[in-house]
Amino acid sequence: MNDQSSIPNDLDSFWMPFTASRWFKDRPRMMTGAEGLYYTSMEGKKLIDGTGGLWCCNAGHNHPYIVAAIQKQAATLDFAHSFNQGHPIAFQAASRLVELAPGFDHVFLTNSGSESVDTALKIALAYHAARGEGQRRILVGRQKAYHGINFGGLSVGGIGLNKGQFGTLYPSVQHMRHTNLPQNAFTKGSPENGADLADDLAMICETQGAHTIAAVIVEPVSGAGGVFPPPVGYLQRLREICDANGILLIFDEVITGFGRMGTAFAYQHYGVRPDLFTVAKGMTNATVPMGGVFATSNVREAFLSGPANMPDLFHGYTYSGHPLASAACIATLDVYRDEGIFENVAKMAPLFQEMLHSLKGIEKVVDIRNAGLIGAVQLAQDGPVGAAGRAAYERLWDKGLVVRPIGDSFALSPPLTIDAATIEKIGELLRADLSA
Ligand SMILES: Cc1ncc(COP(=O)(O)O)c(C=O)c1O
């Protein structure tokens, strides 16, 4: 057995993801244990997990019911693939998933959010080709969007820094503008201004020819780009333009899925149904990697008219529907249902909102944004871009709270099991730190 509490003697072998490795090595911050709302660091310090892992540990850490389900599955059927054969637990997980998603009868299983996004984009392209509209090749994304790091998701993503090292990517991409308007600063929840920014899609239809556009993808609440809730009416307007022009609407619900808005999925919260939506993260409470793409019957049926001896979709992963991930998913959905986790979000979101907005007035706080149990505090720039966000992260870690720096802001996305006392404690820590 590895002793997970010991300090590693080699910090070079692991090429860390999205990490300034020299900065990390100056002062390595590592977790060695977790339970419920808390992490334990290598030094034995208890920290509030203000980020729910990375927007993913929705039911809190090390939930015993989920742990037991994974252990049992590992000892029953460790692995079987799903290419022209199957195993029951993947079908059981898929049935449970679609039960949660009114209007969606099918789910394609992947292993991550990035894979889900690339899968959804490929389904959109193939859907149009199957219907004789193969000229629809343009994919539309949005400025500041984060859709993971595979070629498709990176192409439609809207964060230039993430693309700079990699060249052309998918060639037929257009972007809409983001919705973070200065006049919306300090709005609680969805801002009133900005629905008309959805008309960028109408403009792209005009400049490119609507008949060449396959799909538009947006995060219902923009997350890793800085937390931007959708302006009131914005998602509805996108839906209308898609309907008028035969364009598929894809929601990337990798963060918002599985309860973060108080409903199973954000499309229910905002009352706008996409044609496809992507998930991952909270799907297994982040215990075993898993992602998925939900599809309406309309999309799925387009794939059933080809030769019966050929795959419906020439796409799939060795681990699509992995038995351990499927077991973790079913157990996670049990916990969400039996412990009223989504209902807890509906109760806690107003307290979370009030706590965050109580920081208004502190000199270095220049904006506060929130939706469901997602929030961000924007700090005044202090030195190079990103320095203020990173400094806040470092100070708050030392005070016992983990936040997620994003440029000069930091985001909070606590486990959905959070309670009033912990929200208050987070507020106290933030107030003391930011006013100092
Ligand atoms: C909206 C969104 N899509 C996709 C991804 C990529 O997910 P993963 O890191 O599991 O590949 C993320 C990750 O944070 C995300 O926030």
The ligand as an SDF file (V2000), in Angstrom:
LIG
                    3D

 16 16  0  0  0  0  0  0  0  0999 V2000
  -18.0660   23.5740  -18.9740 C   0  0  0  0  0  0  0  0  0  0  0  0
  -16.9340   22.5950  -19.0330 C   0  0  0  0  0  0  0  0  0  0  0  0
  -16.8300   21.7820  -20.0850 N   0  0  0  0  0  0  0  0  0  0  0  0
  -15.8530   20.8750  -20.1780 C   0  0  0  0  0  0  0  0  0  0  0  0
  -14.9130   20.7540  -19.1820 C   0  0  0  0  0  0  0  0  0  0  0  0
  -13.8120   19.7520  -19.3220 C   0  0  0  0  0  0  0  0  0  0  0  0
  -13.9730   18.7080  -18.4320 O   0  0  0  0  0  0  0  0  0  0  0  0
  -12.7590   17.7270  -18.1130 P   0  0  0  0  0  0  0  0  0  0  0  0
  -11.7380   18.5070  -17.3820 O   0  0  0  0  0  0  0  0  0  0  0  0
  -13.4200   16.6340  -17.3060 O   0  0  0  0  0  0  0  0  0  0  0  0
  -12.2660   17.2060  -19.4200 O   0  0  0  0  0  0  0  0  0  0  0  0
  -14.9910   21.5660  -18.0640 C   0  0  0  0  0  0  0  0  0  0  0  0
  -14.0190   21.4560  -16.9760 C   0  0  0  0  0  0  0  0  0  0  0  0
  -13.9950   22.2200  -16.0340 O   0  0  0  0  0  0  0  0  0  0  0  0
  -16.0220   22.5300  -17.9930 C   0  0  0  0  0  0  0  0  0  0  0  0
  -16.1160   23.3790  -16.9670 O   0  0  0  0  0  0  0  0  0  0  0  0
  1  2  1  0
  2  3  1  0
  2 15  2  0
  3  4  2  0
  4  5  1  0
  5  6  1  0
  5 12  2  0
  6  7  1  0
  7  8  1  0
  8  9  2  0
  8 10  1  0
  8 11  1  0
 12 13  1  0
 12 15  1  0
 13 14  2  0
 15 16  1  0
M  END
$$$$
